[in-house]
């Protein structure tokens, strides 16, 4: 076991172990529809009573008579918990009044107010430092807390908490695009503990979510390393550089002599979506149709879109126009061809500029090492076994990630609603 794997397992055990947090002694009913109770000494207030709500009017256009500014935009907020200065903030222009109204200050909270998905509404980010010259961009709301009433770091966590967030999901208007009116944000209800408790909750969540985030990041890096090892093993085996493939008869020949690649078909008019035969696009399975175009098993390569990806279909299938498919295997083992095309990294044959495309006429002349059929079968048996082992390990690591994400969300929701007391005897719990 590697040190990284051991550390990951230790972190898993630490976070998964049942932790006993002190509970508040008494509670009262909460008027927030999705939060049943809060500690009895907490207040519940409409947001407008503890903070101001401003909708940005600063768009991405630049006008000659306006001052140059930088914008913190939708994606900056959606992809971050905390906003710090970033040289990649978009440059735009704004009026003097817009600069005065929408410049970001330490303690501000930004939320998404418009989105194509209802559950992407009111995603928050906390502004952790004064950012002169950086303005709140369009499609965002700037929430400025009253510092005598509510702490910005706590408020940002409250926006992320289940129960509180549901108020905004319910209030969002739209069909193809959802949005929040100002009054729906300003009138939303929030728990308001004493300020010292707010700060303690924010510090507690910073510490605990950082541990979970570190574990999620470690697991994602482990998955990436395993996938890289998978690809490396395939490359070494199918080129004869591995001990499992150093016997047999090998020859050098153009890939176009061993197999023939063919462009996929337009799916228009094929009753796409209702049948039992898979439609394989460059990104993988994209639907089903009533009849197949090609007898399986088959090997399909991304021609446009997700370039160079290689897919294997056990069943009869329809190769989408965004793919190349192996029309002729010419007696070769089909799984071996699949592994060879993975090893070839066909993305490097991109001949498009504005429209990236893999051209089969550039792939066919490529010289590769090719073994006899018996060696192909032996290589396939070995690689199929090793790939299953890799996939099982990756799956075991992967299933923990959504559970950790759920744990993170549950911890935030519990702390913000007062179901965990993070102060003990007047001090922050550790």
C-alpha positions in Angstrom: 0.0 0.0 0.0 1.4 3.4 -1.0 1.7 6.2 1.6 -1.0 8.2 -0.3 -3.4 5.3 -0.2 -2.7 4.7 3.5 -3.3 8.4 4.3 -6.5 8.4 2.3 -7.8 5.4 4.3 -6.9 7.1 7.5 -8.7 10.2 6.6 -11.7 8.1 5.5 -11.8 6.5 8.9 -11.5 9.8 10.7 -14.3 11.4 8.9 -16.5 8.3 8.7 -16.2 7.6 12.4 -19.2 8.6 14.4 -18.5 12.0 15.9 -20.4 13.3 18.9 -21.1 17.0 18.8 -22.7 18.8 21.7 -26.4 19.7 21.1 -28.1 22.9 22.2 -30.2 22.4 25.3 -33.5 23.8 24.0 -35.1 24.6 20.7 -38.1 26.4 19.3 -40.2 26.0 16.2 -38.7 27.7 13.1 -40.8 29.7 10.6 -38.5 28.7 7.8 -40.6 26.1 5.9 -37.8 23.6 5.5 -36.1 24.1 8.8 -38.3 22.6 11.6 -36.5 24.1 14.6 -33.6 26.3 15.8 -32.0 26.9 19.2 -34.4 28.8 21.5 -32.0 31.8 21.8 -31.6 32.3 18.1 -33.6 34.8 16.0 -35.1 34.2 12.6 -35.1 37.3 10.3 -35.9 38.3 6.8 -32.7 38.9 4.9 -33.5 42.5 4.2 -33.5 43.2 8.0 -29.9 42.1 8.4 -28.4 42.8 4.9 -29.0 44.7 1.7 -29.7 43.0 -1.6 -28.4 44.6 -4.9 -28.8 43.2 -8.4 -25.9 44.1 -10.6 -26.5 46.1 -13.8 -22.8 45.8 -14.9 -22.7 43.8 -18.1 -19.7 42.6 -20.2 -19.8 45.4 -22.7 -17.2 48.2 -22.7 -18.2 51.8 -23.3 -15.7 54.6 -24.1 -17.2 57.0 -21.6 -17.0 54.6 -18.7 -14.2 53.6 -16.3 -12.3 50.3 -16.8 -13.1 47.7 -14.2 -12.9 44.0 -13.6 -15.9 41.8 -13.2 -16.6 38.8 -10.9 -19.0 36.9 -13.0 -21.4 34.0 -12.7 -18.9 31.2 -13.2 -16.4 32.8 -10.8 -19.1 32.5 -8.1 -20.5 29.2 -9.2 -17.2 27.5 -9.1 -15.8 28.9 -5.8 -16.7 29.1 -2.2 -14.5 32.1 -1.6 -13.7 35.1 -3.8 -10.2 36.5 -3.7 -8.4 38.7 -6.1 -7.8 37.0 -9.5 -6.0 38.5 -12.5 -8.3 36.5 -14.7 -11.4 38.5 -13.8 -12.9 39.8 -17.0 -12.2 43.4 -18.0 -15.2 45.6 -18.7 -16.4 49.2 -18.0 -18.8 50.7 -15.6 -20.3 54.1 -14.6 -19.2 56.0 -11.5 -22.5 55.1 -9.8 -22.1 51.4 -10.6 -18.6 51.4 -9.2 -19.8 52.9 -6.0 -22.7 50.5 -5.7 -21.2 47.2 -6.9 -17.5 47.2 -5.9 -16.7 44.1 -3.8 -15.9 44.5 -0.2 -14.7 42.1 2.5 -17.7 40.4 4.0 -20.0 40.6 0.9 -21.8 37.5 -0.3 -22.5 37.0 -4.0 -25.2 34.6 -5.2 -26.3 33.4 -8.6 -29.8 34.9 -9.3 -30.4 33.4 -12.8 -29.6 30.0 -14.2 -30.7 27.4 -16.7 -31.3 24.9 -13.8 -33.5 25.7 -10.8 -31.1 24.0 -8.4 -28.3 26.3 -9.6 -30.2 29.3 -8.1 -28.7 31.1 -5.1 -25.3 29.4 -5.2 -23.1 31.5 -2.9 -19.5 32.7 -2.6 -18.0 34.7 0.2 -15.8 37.8 -0.6 -12.8 37.4 1.8 -11.0 40.6 1.0 -11.6 44.2 -0.2 -11.4 44.2 -4.0 -11.1 47.8 -5.3 -11.8 47.9 -9.0 -13.6 44.5 -9.0 -17.4 44.7 -9.4 -20.2 42.3 -9.1 -21.1 41.1 -12.6 -24.5 40.6 -14.3 -26.7 37.6 -13.3 -25.5 37.9 -9.7 -26.9 39.5 -6.6 -24.6 41.3 -4.2 -25.6 40.7 -0.5 -24.0 43.2 1.9 -24.5 42.2 5.5 -25.1 44.7 8.3 -21.9 43.9 10.3 -23.8 44.5 13.6 -26.4 41.8 12.7 -24.9 39.1 10.6 -21.4 37.8 9.6 -20.8 37.4 5.9 -18.9 34.1 6.2 -21.9 32.7 8.2 -24.4 34.1 5.8 -22.6 32.5 2.8 -22.8 29.1 4.5 -26.4 29.7 5.3 -27.2 30.3 1.6 -25.5 26.9 0.9 -27.5 25.0 3.6 -30.4 22.7 2.7 -33.6 23.9 4.1 -32.6 27.5 3.6 -31.7 27.0 -0.1 -35.1 25.4 -0.8 -36.8 28.8 -0.3 -35.0 30.0 -3.4 -35.7 26.9 -5.5 -39.4 27.3 -4.8 -39.3 31.1 -5.5 -37.4 30.7 -8.8 -39.5 31.7 -11.9 -39.1 30.4 -15.4 -39.3 27.4 -17.7 -36.1 27.2 -19.8 -34.3 29.7 -17.6 -34.9 30.4 -14.0 -34.5 33.6 -12.1 -35.1 35.2 -8.7 -36.8 38.6 -8.2 -35.2 40.9 -5.7 -38.1 40.6 -3.2 -37.8 36.7 -3.1 -34.2 37.1 -1.9 -34.8 40.0 0.4 -37.8 38.4 2.1 -36.1 35.0 2.5 -35.8 33.9 6.2 -32.5 33.2 7.8 -31.5 31.9 11.3 -29.6 34.6 13.1 -27.5 33.4 16.1 -25.6 35.8 18.3 -22.6 37.2 16.3 -20.0 35.3 18.3 -21.8 32.0 17.5 -22.1 33.0 13.8 -18.3 33.5 13.7 -17.7 30.2 15.5 -20.0 28.3 13.1 -18.2 29.8 10.1 -14.8 28.9 11.5 -15.9 25.4 12.4 -17.3 24.8 8.9 -14.1 26.2 7.3 -12.1 23.7 9.2 -14.3 20.7 8.8 -15.2 21.2 5.1 -11.5 21.7 4.4 -10.8 18.2 5.7 -13.6 16.7 3.5 -12.4 18.7 0.5 -8.9 17.4 1.0 -10.2 13.9 1.0 -12.3 14.4 -2.1 -9.3 15.9 -3.9 -7.1 13.0 -2.8 -9.6 10.5 -4.1 -10.0 12.3 -7.4 -6.2 12.4 -7.8 -6.0 8.7 -7.0 -8.6 8.0 -9.7 -6.6 10.1 -12.2 -3.4 8.2 -11.4 -5.1 4.8 -11.8 -6.5 5.9 -15.1 -3.1 7.0 -16.2 -1.6 3.7 -15.1 -4.3 1.9 -17.1 -3.4 3.7 -20.2 0.3 3.2 -19.7 -0.2 -0.5 -19.3 -2.2 -0.7 -22.5 0.5 1.2 -24.4 3.3 -1.1 -23.1 1.4 -4.4 -23.8 0.0 -3.7 -27.3 3.4 -2.4 -28.5 5.2 -5.5 -27.4 7.2 -3.7 -24.6 5.6 -5.7 -21.8 6.6 -9.2 -20.6 3.1 -10.5 -21.5 3.6 -9.6 -25.1 7.3 -10.2 -25.9 6.7 -13.6 -27.6 4.9 -14.4 -30.9 5.5 -12.9 -34.3 5.4 -9.1 -34.7 5.5 -7.0 -37.9 5.4 -3.3 -38.7 2.6 -2.3 -41.0 0.2 0.7 -41.6 -2.9 0.6 -39.5 -4.9 0.8 -42.7 -3.5 -2.6 -43.7 -4.7 -4.2 -40.5 -8.2 -2.6 -40.3 -10.4 -0.1 -42.2 -12.0 2.9 -40.5 -15.2 4.3 -41.8 -17.1 7.5 -41.0 -20.3 7.1 -39.0 -23.9 7.8 -40.1 -26.4 10.7 -39.7 -29.1 9.6 -37.3 -31.8 11.8 -38.8 -35.0 9.9 -39.5 -33.9 6.8 -37.7 -36.4 7.0 -34.8 -33.6 8.0 -32.5 -34.5 7.4 -28.9 -37.2 4.7 -29.0 -35.4 1.5 -30.1 -33.2 -1.1 -28.4 -30.0 -0.5 -30.5 -27.4 1.9 -29.0 -26.3 5.0 -30.8 -22.6 5.6 -30.1 -21.4 9.2 -30.5 -17.9 10.5 -29.9 -18.8 10.9 -26.2 -20.2 7.4 -25.9 -23.8 6.1 -25.7 -26.1 8.9 -26.7 -29.4 7.1 -27.1 -31.1 4.2 -28.9 -32.7 3.6 -32.3 -35.1 1.0 -33.7 -32.6 -0.6 -36.1 -28.8 -1.0 -36.1 -26.5 0.2 -38.9 -23.6 -2.1 -37.9 -23.3 -5.7 -36.6 -21.5 -5.9 -33.3 -19.2 -6.4 -31.5 -17.7 -3.1 -32.8 -15.1 -0.5 -32.1 -15.9 3.2 -32.5 -13.6 6.3 -32.3 -14.5 9.9 -31.6 -14.1 11.8 -34.9 -15.6 15.1 -33.8 -16.5 16.5 -30.4 -14.7 14.3 -27.9 -11.8 13.5 -30.2 -10.0 10.2 -30.1 -12.1 8.5 -27.5 -12.5 4.8 -28.1 -15.7 2.8 -27.4 -16.4 -0.9 -27.6 -20.0 -2.1 -28.3 -20.9 -5.8 -27.7 -24.2 -5.3 -29.3 -25.3 -4.3 -32.8 -25.2 -0.5 -32.9 -25.4 2.8 -34.9 -22.1 4.7 -35.2 -23.0 8.4 -35.0 -21.7 10.9 -37.6 -19.3 12.2 -35.0 -17.4 8.9 -35.0 -15.2 6.6 -37.1 -16.0 2.9 -36.8 -14.0 -0.1 -37.7 -15.6 -1.4 -40.9 -13.2 -4.2 -41.5 -11.2 -6.1 -38.9 -9.7 -8.3 -41.5 -9.5 -11.4 -39.2 -7.9 -9.5 -36.3 -9.2 -9.8 -32.7 -11.7 -7.1 -32.2 -10.8 -6.4 -28.5 -7.1 -6.2 -29.6 -8.1 -3.5 -32.2 -9.9 -1.7 -29.4 -6.8 -1.6 -27.2 -4.6 -0.6 -30.2 -6.8 2.4 -31.0 -6.6 3.5 -27.4 -2.8 3.3 -27.5 -2.6 5.3 -30.7 -4.1 8.4 -29.1 -6.0 9.4 -32.2 -6.6 12.9 -30.9 -3.2 13.7 -32.3 -4.6 13.3 -35.8 -6.8 16.4 -35.4 -6.7 18.2 -38.8 -9.4 20.8 -38.0 -8.8 24.4 -36.9 -12.1 26.0 -36.2 -13.8 22.5 -36.2 -11.4 19.9 -34.8 -11.7 16.6 -36.7 -9.9 13.2 -36.8 -9.4 12.3 -40.5 -9.2 8.6 -41.2 -6.9 9.2 -44.2 -4.3 10.5 -41.8 -4.7 7.6 -39.5 -4.5 4.7 -42.0 -0.9 5.3 -43.1 0.5 5.3 -39.5 3.0 2.5 -39.0 2.4 0.4 -35.9 3.7 -3.0 -34.5 1.2 -5.8 -35.1 1.3 -9.3 -33.6 0.0 -12.6 -34.9 -3.6 -13.6 -33.9 -2.6 -16.0 -31.1 -0.5 -13.2 -29.5 -3.4 -10.8 -29.9 -5.7 -13.3 -28.0 -3.2 -13.7 -25.2 -2.8 -9.9 -24.9 -6.6 -9.4 -24.8 -7.0 -12.0 -22.1 -4.4 -10.3 -20.0 -5.6 -6.7 -20.5 -9.2 -7.6 -20.0 -8.3 -9.0 -16.6 -6.1 -6.1 -15.6 -8.7 -3.5 -16.8 -11.4 -5.2 -14.7 -9.1 -5.0 -11.7 -8.4 -1.3 -12.3 -12.1 -0.5 -12.9 -13.1 -2.2 -9.7 -10.6 -0.2 -7.7 -11.6 3.0 -9.4 -15.3 2.2 -8.7 -14.5 1.6 -5.0 -12.8 5.0 -4.7 -15.5 6.8 -6.9 -18.5 5.7 -4.8 -17.1 7.4 -1.8 -17.0 10.9 -3.5 -20.8 11.5 -3.6 -21.0 10.3 -0.1 -18.4 12.8 1.0 -20.2 15.5 -0.9 -23.4 14.6 0.9 -21.6 14.6 4.3 -20.2 18.1 3.5 -23.7 19.4 2.7 -25.2 17.8 5.7 -22.6 19.2 8.0 -23.2 22.8 6.7 -26.9 22.4 7.0 -26.7 21.0 10.6 -24.4 23.7 11.8 -26.2 26.6 10.2 -29.6 25.4 11.6 -28.2 25.0 15.1 -28.3 21.2 15.2 -24.6 21.2 16.2 -23.4 23.5 19.0 -19.8 24.4 18.0 -19.2 26.4 21.2 -18.6 24.7 24.5 -18.3 26.7 27.7 -18.1 29.9 25.7 -15.2 28.5 23.5 -15.2 27.1 20.0 -15.5 23.3 20.0 -12.6 21.4 18.5 
